[in-house]
């Protein structure tokens, strides 16, 4: 059945854009300010350049494995054991990151809208929606992204344009913020910002051709880079450092500043709408991939019966952090610090070893 599923370039691009850039609506601008001070925007540019370089290498190596995902490559290297090893690592990572994001989204929703609701109630809302979306399948998810992501992007740009009168470029000085070391040395480890790029390596069988795979990756990286850099630049130009490192929801704070007379006030309602939609789409893709990868990893026939059990596991794991601060730390200190190993190093190693095996087989023939 999965062999018949076909995802177009635009659908893949919008999935990646949403998954990479959802963190803008959470804590990305603040994190850039914490790491590099006034030069957080420069750190964002540096990270994006490194991500392009990493993807360029992976894409070149991937040309020998057209239409195959990381599990297929693991199986090529080590048979069923290789597939199980690679699949288990990715499933564990997805369970971790989706659980953290479900909790983070739920906590933030309590802050901006459902202030008196218990966290379990808000989390249940996300769980129910993601189960429905995952049950509909990857084609429905991809088409929904193709329609909704441009609307989310328009809402985000509306907020960015709306705060233009508050921009003071003097807030970006000194030019190197906390120092060049914080940008060009310590910043090299921050490419975990693009951890969600691994989704592209899992969607490869649905993209069919190598050309579509590479084009989707480069396009998503280009658009995401513009959005990430813009978010950091505008935020730091509006909110002077060190105050920029103290806002829980940076873009929400910017949205609350917008006031153009009687008819253009309280645009933070736009933020809540696009934020909740982006968050639901993110965790829905995550739940679908967890169920799909588990089925493929262990050779099962169907993935749909796995959706509800994994949703229960995610719900349980999401309640383990004590509060929003702890869930933010679990994301920024682990996923964003070490995610580059999963999204760049692991694929490179798998592709290099798989390429060597292919070469040996050809020589033996």
C-alpha positions as CSV (number, residue, x, y, z in Angstrom):
1,X,0.0,0.0,0.0
2,X,2.8,2.5,1.0
3,X,4.4,2.0,-2.4
4,X,1.3,3.6,-4.0
5,X,1.5,6.7,-1.8
6,X,3.0,9.6,-3.6
7,X,3.8,13.0,-2.0
8,X,4.6,16.0,-4.2
9,X,7.4,18.4,-3.7
10,X,5.2,21.2,-2.4
11,X,3.6,18.9,0.2
12,X,7.0,17.7,1.4
13,X,8.3,21.3,1.5
14,X,5.3,22.5,3.6
15,X,5.7,19.6,6.1
16,X,9.3,20.4,6.6
17,X,8.7,24.2,6.8
18,X,6.1,23.7,9.5
19,X,8.2,21.2,11.5
20,X,11.4,23.2,11.4
21,X,9.8,26.6,12.0
22,X,7.2,25.8,14.7
23,X,10.0,26.5,17.2
24,X,9.8,30.2,16.1
25,X,6.4,30.4,17.7
26,X,7.9,28.8,20.9
27,X,11.3,29.9,22.0
28,X,13.7,30.2,19.0
29,X,14.2,34.0,19.1
30,X,14.7,33.9,22.8
31,X,17.2,31.1,22.5
32,X,19.2,33.0,20.0
33,X,19.3,36.0,22.3
34,X,20.4,33.8,25.2
35,X,23.2,32.2,23.2
36,X,24.7,35.2,21.3
37,X,23.1,38.3,22.8
38,X,22.5,41.1,20.3
39,X,24.0,39.0,17.6
40,X,21.4,36.2,17.9
41,X,20.4,37.0,14.3
42,X,23.9,36.4,13.1
43,X,24.0,33.1,15.0
44,X,20.8,32.1,13.2
45,X,22.5,32.9,9.8
46,X,25.5,30.8,10.8
47,X,23.4,27.8,11.8
48,X,21.4,28.0,8.6
49,X,24.7,27.9,6.5
50,X,25.9,24.9,8.4
51,X,22.6,23.1,7.9
52,X,22.8,23.8,4.1
53,X,26.4,22.3,4.1
54,X,25.3,19.3,6.1
55,X,22.3,18.6,3.8
56,X,24.5,19.1,0.7
57,X,26.8,16.3,1.9
58,X,23.9,14.0,2.8
59,X,22.0,14.6,-0.4
60,X,25.2,13.8,-2.4
61,X,25.6,10.5,-0.6
62,X,21.8,9.7,-0.9
63,X,22.1,9.6,-4.7
64,X,23.1,5.9,-4.5
65,X,19.9,5.1,-2.5
66,X,17.1,6.7,-4.5
67,X,13.7,6.1,-3.0
68,X,15.0,4.5,0.2
69,X,14.6,5.8,3.7
70,X,17.1,5.4,6.6
71,X,15.5,2.1,7.6
72,X,16.0,0.7,4.1
73,X,19.7,1.7,4.3
74,X,20.1,0.2,7.7
75,X,18.6,-3.1,6.3
76,X,21.0,-2.9,3.4
77,X,23.9,-2.7,5.8
78,X,22.9,-5.2,8.5
79,X,19.8,-7.0,7.4
80,X,16.8,-7.1,9.7
81,X,19.0,-6.3,12.7
82,X,20.3,-3.2,11.0
83,X,16.7,-2.1,10.2
84,X,15.6,-2.7,13.7
85,X,18.6,-0.8,15.2
86,X,18.1,2.3,13.0
87,X,14.3,2.2,13.4
88,X,14.4,1.9,17.1
89,X,16.7,4.9,17.5
90,X,14.5,7.1,15.3
91,X,11.3,5.9,17.0
92,X,12.8,6.6,20.5
93,X,13.8,10.1,19.3
94,X,10.4,10.9,17.8
95,X,8.6,9.7,21.0
96,X,10.9,12.0,23.0
97,X,10.5,15.1,20.9
98,X,6.7,14.7,20.3
99,X,6.1,14.1,24.0
100,X,8.1,17.2,24.9
101,X,6.3,19.3,22.3
102,X,2.8,18.1,23.3
103,X,3.6,19.2,26.9
104,X,5.2,22.5,25.7
105,X,2.2,23.4,23.5
106,X,-0.2,22.5,26.3
107,X,1.6,24.6,28.8
108,X,1.8,27.6,26.4
109,X,-1.9,27.2,25.6
110,X,-2.7,27.5,29.3
111,X,-0.7,30.7,29.4
112,X,-2.3,32.4,26.4
113,X,-5.8,31.1,26.4
114,X,-6.9,28.3,28.8
115,X,-5.5,29.8,32.0
116,X,-7.8,27.9,34.4
117,X,-7.9,24.5,32.6
118,X,-5.9,21.6,34.1
119,X,-2.9,20.5,32.0
120,X,-4.3,17.1,31.4
121,X,-7.4,18.6,29.8
122,X,-5.4,20.8,27.4
123,X,-3.1,17.9,26.6
124,X,-6.1,15.6,25.8
125,X,-7.2,18.2,23.2
126,X,-3.9,17.8,21.4
127,X,-3.9,14.1,21.7
128,X,-7.4,13.6,20.2
129,X,-6.6,15.9,17.3
130,X,-3.3,14.2,16.5
131,X,-4.9,10.7,16.6
132,X,-7.5,11.8,14.1
133,X,-4.9,13.3,11.8
134,X,-2.5,10.3,12.0
135,X,-5.4,7.9,11.3
136,X,-6.2,9.8,8.0
137,X,-2.7,9.0,6.8
138,X,0.3,10.7,5.3
139,X,-1.4,11.8,2.1
140,X,-4.2,13.6,3.9
141,X,-1.6,15.2,6.3
142,X,0.5,16.3,3.4
143,X,-2.4,17.9,1.5
144,X,-3.5,19.7,4.6
145,X,0.0,21.1,5.1
146,X,0.0,22.3,1.5
147,X,-3.1,24.4,2.1
148,X,-2.6,25.5,5.7
149,X,1.1,26.3,5.9
150,X,0.9,29.3,3.5
151,X,-1.9,30.7,5.7
152,X,0.2,30.2,8.9
153,X,3.2,31.9,7.1
154,X,1.0,34.8,6.1
155,X,-0.2,35.2,9.8
156,X,3.4,35.1,11.0
157,X,4.5,37.7,8.4
158,X,1.5,39.9,9.5
159,X,2.9,40.0,13.0
160,X,6.5,40.7,11.7
161,X,5.2,43.6,9.5
162,X,3.0,44.8,12.3
163,X,5.9,45.4,14.7
164,X,8.0,47.3,12.1
165,X,7.4,50.7,13.8
166,X,9.0,49.4,17.0
167,X,12.2,48.3,15.3
168,X,15.4,50.0,16.5
169,X,18.5,48.7,14.7
170,X,20.7,50.2,17.4
171,X,19.4,47.3,19.6
172,X,21.6,45.0,17.4
173,X,24.8,46.6,18.7
174,X,27.4,45.5,19.6
175,X,27.6,43.6,16.3
176,X,29.0,40.4,17.8
177,X,26.9,40.4,20.9
178,X,28.4,38.0,23.4
179,X,31.5,37.5,21.3
180,X,32.5,35.8,18.1
181,X,33.2,32.6,20.0
182,X,29.5,32.3,21.1
183,X,28.5,32.5,17.4
184,X,31.2,30.6,15.4
185,X,32.4,28.1,17.9
186,X,29.6,27.4,20.4
187,X,27.0,28.0,17.6
188,X,28.3,25.1,15.5
189,X,26.5,22.7,17.9
190,X,23.2,24.5,17.5
191,X,22.4,22.9,14.1
192,X,20.1,20.7,16.1
193,X,17.6,23.5,15.3
194,X,17.1,21.6,12.0
195,X,16.6,18.2,13.7
196,X,13.2,17.9,12.0
197,X,15.0,17.6,8.7
198,X,15.2,13.9,9.4
199,X,11.6,13.7,8.4
200,X,12.7,14.2,4.8
201,X,14.9,11.1,5.1
202,X,11.9,9.1,6.3
203,X,9.6,10.4,3.5
204,X,12.0,9.5,0.7
205,X,10.0,6.4,-0.4
206,X,6.9,8.6,-0.8
207,X,8.8,11.2,-2.8
208,X,9.9,8.5,-5.4
209,X,12.6,10.4,-7.3
210,X,16.0,11.7,-6.2
211,X,15.4,15.0,-7.9
212,X,12.2,15.6,-5.9
213,X,14.0,14.6,-2.7
214,X,16.8,17.0,-3.1
215,X,14.7,19.9,-4.4
216,X,12.3,19.5,-1.4
217,X,15.2,19.6,1.0
218,X,16.9,22.7,-0.5
219,X,13.6,24.6,-0.9
220,X,12.5,23.8,2.7
221,X,15.9,24.8,4.0
222,X,15.9,28.1,2.0
223,X,12.4,29.2,3.2
224,X,13.0,28.0,6.7
225,X,16.3,29.9,6.9
226,X,14.6,33.2,5.8
227,X,11.9,32.7,8.4
228,X,14.3,31.8,11.2
229,X,16.7,34.7,10.5
230,X,13.8,37.1,10.2
231,X,12.3,36.0,13.5
232,X,15.6,36.5,15.3
233,X,16.5,39.8,13.6
234,X,13.1,41.5,14.2
235,X,12.8,40.2,17.7
236,X,16.2,41.5,18.8
237,X,15.6,44.8,16.9
238,X,12.4,45.3,18.8
239,X,13.2,43.9,22.3
240,X,16.6,45.1,23.5
241,X,19.0,42.6,25.1
242,X,19.1,41.4,27.8
243,X,15.3,41.7,28.1
244,X,15.1,39.7,24.9
245,X,16.2,36.6,26.8
246,X,13.4,36.7,29.3
247,X,10.2,36.4,27.2
248,X,8.5,33.0,27.4
249,X,6.7,33.3,24.0
250,X,8.7,35.9,22.0
251,X,6.5,36.1,18.9
252,X,3.4,36.3,21.1
253,X,5.0,39.2,23.0
254,X,5.6,40.9,19.7
255,X,2.0,40.4,18.6
256,X,0.7,42.0,21.8
257,X,2.6,45.2,20.9
258,X,0.7,45.7,17.6
259,X,-1.9,48.5,17.9
260,X,-3.1,50.5,14.8
261,X,-6.1,52.4,16.0
262,X,-9.5,51.0,16.7
263,X,-9.6,48.3,14.1
264,X,-6.1,46.7,14.4
265,X,-5.7,45.7,18.0
266,X,-5.0,42.5,20.0
267,X,-3.5,40.7,17.0
268,X,-2.2,38.1,19.5
269,X,-5.4,36.3,18.7
270,X,-3.9,35.7,15.3
271,X,-0.8,34.3,17.0
272,X,-2.9,31.9,19.1
273,X,-4.7,30.6,16.0
274,X,-1.5,30.0,13.9
275,X,0.4,28.7,16.9
276,X,-2.2,26.1,17.8
277,X,-2.6,25.0,14.2
278,X,1.2,24.7,13.6
279,X,1.6,22.8,16.9
280,X,-1.2,20.3,16.1
281,X,0.2,19.7,12.6
282,X,3.7,19.1,14.1
283,X,2.6,16.5,16.6
284,X,0.3,14.8,14.1
285,X,3.2,14.2,11.7
286,X,5.2,12.9,14.6
287,X,2.6,10.4,15.7
288,X,2.0,9.1,12.2
289,X,5.7,8.6,11.6
290,X,6.1,6.8,15.0
291,X,3.3,4.3,14.1
292,X,4.5,3.9,10.5
293,X,8.2,3.4,11.5
294,X,7.3,0.9,14.2
295,X,5.3,-1.1,11.6
296,X,8.2,-1.1,9.2
297,X,10.9,-1.7,11.8
298,X,9.3,-4.9,13.1
299,X,7.7,-6.1,9.9
300,X,4.1,-5.6,10.9
301,X,1.3,-5.5,8.4
302,X,-0.7,-2.4,9.5
303,X,0.2,0.8,11.3
304,X,-3.3,2.1,12.2
305,X,-3.8,-0.2,15.2
306,X,-0.6,1.3,16.7
307,X,-1.7,4.9,16.6
308,X,-3.9,4.9,19.7
309,X,-1.4,3.0,21.9
310,X,1.4,5.3,20.9
311,X,-0.9,8.3,21.6
312,X,-1.4,7.0,25.1
313,X,2.3,6.6,25.6
314,X,2.9,10.2,24.3
315,X,0.2,11.5,26.7
316,X,1.8,9.7,29.6
317,X,5.4,10.9,28.8
318,X,4.2,14.4,28.2
319,X,3.0,14.6,31.8
320,X,6.4,13.6,33.3
321,X,8.1,17.1,33.2
322,X,7.1,19.1,36.3
323,X,6.4,22.3,34.5
324,X,7.0,24.4,31.4
325,X,10.5,25.4,32.5
326,X,11.5,21.7,32.7
327,X,10.0,20.8,29.4
328,X,11.7,23.8,27.7
329,X,15.0,22.6,29.2
330,X,14.5,19.1,28.0
331,X,14.0,20.5,24.5
332,X,16.7,23.1,24.3
333,X,19.4,21.4,26.3
334,X,19.1,17.9,24.7
335,X,17.3,18.0,21.4
336,X,18.7,21.4,20.1
337,X,22.2,20.6,21.5
338,X,22.6,17.0,20.2
339,X,20.0,16.7,17.5
340,X,22.6,17.3,14.8
341,X,24.0,13.9,15.5
342,X,20.7,12.2,14.5
343,X,20.0,14.4,11.5
344,X,23.4,14.8,9.9
345,X,26.0,12.4,11.5
346,X,23.9,9.2,11.6
347,X,22.6,9.5,7.9
348,X,26.2,10.3,6.7
349,X,27.6,7.2,8.5
350,X,24.8,5.0,7.2
351,X,25.1,6.3,3.6
352,X,28.9,6.0,3.7
353,X,28.9,2.4,5.0
354,X,26.0,1.5,2.6
355,X,27.9,3.0,-0.3
356,X,31.0,0.9,0.5
357,X,29.0,-2.3,0.7
358,X,27.4,-1.5,-2.6
359,X,30.8,-0.9,-4.2
360,X,32.1,-4.2,-2.8
361,X,29.1,-6.1,-4.1
362,X,29.6,-4.6,-7.6
363,X,33.3,-5.6,-7.6
364,X,32.4,-9.1,-6.5
365,X,30.0,-9.5,-9.4
